[in-house]
Amino acid sequence: MSTVIIYSTRHGATRKCAELLKFKLFGAVLADLKENPEFDFSGYDAVIIGGSVQAGSVKRNLKKFCEKNKKELLKKKLGLFICCMYEGREAEEQIKKNFPGELFERACAKDYFGGIFDFNKMNFLERFIIKQAVKVKESVYKIKEERITSFAEKFK
Ligand SMILES: Cc1cc2nc3c(=O)[nH]c(=O)nc-3n(C[C@H](O)[C@H](O)[C@H](O)COP(=O)(O)O)c2cc1C
């Protein structure tokens, strides 16, 4: 089965998760929406879509891609994930609200993979917001590899 992982990232954490997932799925291909906003997935049997959440929302390019390709995506084996720092119910709600309802219902695997607060990559405003809102002053690495592993198992 040919699989593509299509992702959208701001500071690279989602790419890192997509790479870990690719490794666990053996032979999946990666596609960064920034480099290829019109990525043609028609030749793949399975599509996994992932994006990072900032202020409650994934990037606009990911939202646009899902809306535009909804009909074709519904014909594929589908998986969805987000990178985010919330956990539990809040993280689950962020998955639900960031993908079109039909895709959310259709996906055979959907999960959150944690994330990274990377102070070296944030701009001034982002750093300020995180320091104020989350009260952290240094980078935090919280990618949950065990969730990526169980997502891959479920997806296979
Ligand atoms: C300014 C800012 C706002 C954020 N807002 C949220 C949020 O609303 N919910 C959440 O769960 N995580 C939030 N995060 C954490 C990001 O989802 C996390 O840093 C993620 O790993 C970023 O992934 P990326 O590097 O692929 O963009 C925020 C991070 C930043 C810097």
The ligand as an ORCA input file, in Angstrom:
! r2SCAN-3c Opt
* xyz 0 1
  C       2.518     31.212     19.732
  C       2.161     29.778     19.978
  C       0.824     29.421     20.193
  C       0.496     28.078     20.454
  N      -0.823     27.753     20.651
  C      -1.138     26.453     20.943
  C      -2.505     26.096     21.171
  O      -3.435     26.887     21.036
  N      -2.763     24.808     21.521
  C      -1.773     23.860     21.665
  O      -2.080     22.722     22.011
  N      -0.472     24.174     21.405
  C      -0.150     25.423     21.040
  N       1.153     25.763     20.774
  C       2.178     24.707     20.772
  C       2.483     24.233     19.353
  O       1.400     23.482     18.846
  C       3.760     23.379     19.390
  O       4.817     24.254     19.680
  C       4.015     22.593     18.125
  O       4.993     21.650     18.385
  C       4.437     23.461     16.965
  O       4.638     22.636     15.848
  P       5.391     23.120     14.524
  O       6.801     23.403     14.890
  O       5.254     21.982     13.571
  O       4.667     24.322     14.025
  C       1.506     27.087     20.486
  C       2.842     27.458     20.236
  C       3.177     28.774     19.972
  C       4.610     29.137     19.712
*
